[in-house]
Amino acid sequence: MAENGGKGGGNSIYLTVDDPDDPDGTLVRTLTPAVIHASFAEVKDRYLCCGETMAEEGYDCGCAMDADLILQHATFGDIVYG
Protein backbone atom coordinates (compact mmCIF):
# COMPACT_ATOMS: atom_id res chain seq x y z
CA MET A 1 0.00 0.00 0.00
CA ALA A 2 1.05 3.59 -0.48
CA GLU A 3 2.74 5.46 2.32
CA ASN A 4 -0.53 7.08 3.31
CA GLY A 5 -2.41 3.79 3.50
CA GLY A 6 -3.81 4.23 -0.01
CA LYS A 7 -6.17 7.04 0.99
CA GLY A 8 -4.98 9.53 -1.63
CA GLY A 9 -5.30 13.25 -1.15
CA GLY A 10 -2.80 16.05 -1.38
CA ASN A 11 -0.86 16.77 -4.51
CA SER A 12 0.46 13.27 -5.12
CA ILE A 13 -0.56 10.36 -7.30
CA TYR A 14 -0.37 6.94 -5.63
CA LEU A 15 0.17 4.00 -7.98
CA THR A 16 0.48 0.25 -7.76
CA VAL A 17 1.81 -1.08 -11.06
CA ASP A 18 3.19 -4.29 -12.48
CA ASP A 19 6.96 -4.59 -12.12
CA PRO A 20 8.40 -4.76 -15.66
CA ASP A 21 11.41 -6.70 -14.32
CA ASP A 22 9.41 -9.29 -12.36
CA PRO A 23 6.27 -10.81 -13.95
CA ASP A 24 4.91 -11.74 -10.52
CA GLY A 25 5.86 -8.50 -8.78
CA THR A 26 4.30 -5.10 -8.26
CA LEU A 27 5.70 -1.69 -7.48
CA VAL A 28 4.14 0.98 -5.28
CA ARG A 29 5.00 4.54 -6.25
CA THR A 30 4.12 8.02 -5.05
CA LEU A 31 4.39 10.61 -7.81
CA THR A 32 4.71 14.14 -6.49
CA PRO A 33 4.72 17.28 -8.63
CA ALA A 34 8.50 17.49 -8.11
CA VAL A 35 8.99 13.94 -9.44
CA ILE A 36 6.81 14.65 -12.49
CA HIS A 37 8.61 17.95 -13.23
CA ALA A 38 12.00 16.26 -12.92
CA SER A 39 10.88 13.46 -15.25
CA PHE A 40 9.63 16.02 -17.78
CA ALA A 41 13.03 17.73 -17.73
CA GLU A 42 14.78 14.37 -18.24
CA VAL A 43 12.70 13.23 -21.23
CA LYS A 44 11.75 16.53 -22.87
CA ASP A 45 14.50 16.83 -25.46
CA ARG A 46 15.11 13.15 -26.11
CA TYR A 47 11.64 11.59 -26.30
CA LEU A 48 8.83 14.16 -26.47
CA CYS A 49 7.35 15.46 -29.70
CA CYS A 50 5.48 18.27 -27.90
CA GLY A 51 8.15 19.04 -25.30
CA GLU A 52 8.74 22.67 -26.30
CA THR A 53 5.01 23.42 -26.40
CA MET A 54 4.53 21.77 -23.01
CA ALA A 55 7.43 23.77 -21.55
CA GLU A 56 6.00 27.04 -22.85
CA GLU A 57 2.26 26.49 -22.44
CA GLY A 58 1.84 23.73 -19.84
CA TYR A 59 1.63 19.98 -19.68
CA ASP A 60 -1.98 20.01 -20.85
CA CYS A 61 -0.81 21.31 -24.26
CA GLY A 62 1.07 18.11 -25.09
CA CYS A 63 -0.15 14.89 -26.64
CA ALA A 64 -1.21 11.70 -24.86
CA MET A 65 1.95 9.86 -25.96
CA ASP A 66 4.15 12.51 -24.32
CA ALA A 67 2.09 12.36 -21.11
CA ASP A 68 2.56 8.58 -21.09
CA LEU A 69 6.34 8.92 -21.51
CA ILE A 70 6.59 11.46 -18.68
CA LEU A 71 4.57 9.27 -16.33
CA GLN A 72 6.55 6.15 -17.30
CA HIS A 73 9.79 7.93 -16.44
CA ALA A 74 8.32 9.25 -13.19
CA THR A 75 7.10 5.77 -12.24
CA PHE A 76 9.97 3.55 -13.39
CA GLY A 77 12.90 5.98 -13.69
CA ASP A 78 13.14 5.21 -17.41
CA ILE A 79 11.05 4.62 -20.52
CA VAL A 80 9.97 1.00 -20.19
CA TYR A 81 7.17 0.53 -22.70
CA GLY A 82 8.61 2.51 -25.66
C-alpha positions as CSV (number, residue, x, y, z in Angstrom):
1,M,0.0,0.0,0.0
2,A,1.0,3.6,-0.5
3,E,2.7,5.5,2.3
4,N,-0.5,7.1,3.3
5,G,-2.4,3.8,3.5
6,G,-3.8,4.2,0.0
7,K,-6.2,7.0,1.0
8,G,-5.0,9.5,-1.6
9,G,-5.3,13.3,-1.2
10,G,-2.8,16.0,-1.4
11,N,-0.9,16.8,-4.5
12,S,0.5,13.3,-5.1
13,I,-0.6,10.4,-7.3
14,Y,-0.4,6.9,-5.6
15,L,0.2,4.0,-8.0
16,T,0.5,0.3,-7.8
17,V,1.8,-1.1,-11.1
18,D,3.2,-4.3,-12.5
19,D,7.0,-4.6,-12.1
20,P,8.4,-4.8,-15.7
21,D,11.4,-6.7,-14.3
22,D,9.4,-9.3,-12.4
23,P,6.3,-10.8,-14.0
24,D,4.9,-11.7,-10.5
25,G,5.9,-8.5,-8.8
26,T,4.3,-5.1,-8.3
27,L,5.7,-1.7,-7.5
28,V,4.1,1.0,-5.3
29,R,5.0,4.5,-6.2
30,T,4.1,8.0,-5.0
31,L,4.4,10.6,-7.8
32,T,4.7,14.1,-6.5
33,P,4.7,17.3,-8.6
34,A,8.5,17.5,-8.1
35,V,9.0,13.9,-9.4
36,I,6.8,14.7,-12.5
37,H,8.6,17.9,-13.2
38,A,12.0,16.3,-12.9
39,S,10.9,13.5,-15.3
40,F,9.6,16.0,-17.8
41,A,13.0,17.7,-17.7
42,E,14.8,14.4,-18.2
43,V,12.7,13.2,-21.2
44,K,11.8,16.5,-22.9
45,D,14.5,16.8,-25.5
46,R,15.1,13.1,-26.1
47,Y,11.6,11.6,-26.3
48,L,8.8,14.2,-26.5
49,C,7.4,15.5,-29.7
50,C,5.5,18.3,-27.9
51,G,8.1,19.0,-25.3
52,E,8.7,22.7,-26.3
53,T,5.0,23.4,-26.4
54,M,4.5,21.8,-23.0
55,A,7.4,23.8,-21.6
56,E,6.0,27.0,-22.8
57,E,2.3,26.5,-22.4
58,G,1.8,23.7,-19.8
59,Y,1.6,20.0,-19.7
60,D,-2.0,20.0,-20.9
61,C,-0.8,21.3,-24.3
62,G,1.1,18.1,-25.1
63,C,-0.2,14.9,-26.6
64,A,-1.2,11.7,-24.9
65,M,2.0,9.9,-26.0
66,D,4.1,12.5,-24.3
67,A,2.1,12.4,-21.1
68,D,2.6,8.6,-21.1
69,L,6.3,8.9,-21.5
70,I,6.6,11.5,-18.7
71,L,4.6,9.3,-16.3
72,Q,6.6,6.1,-17.3
73,H,9.8,7.9,-16.4
74,A,8.3,9.3,-13.2
75,T,7.1,5.8,-12.2
76,F,10.0,3.6,-13.4
77,G,12.9,6.0,-13.7
78,D,13.1,5.2,-17.4
79,I,11.0,4.6,-20.5
80,V,10.0,1.0,-20.2
81,Y,7.2,0.5,-22.7
82,G,8.6,2.5,-25.7
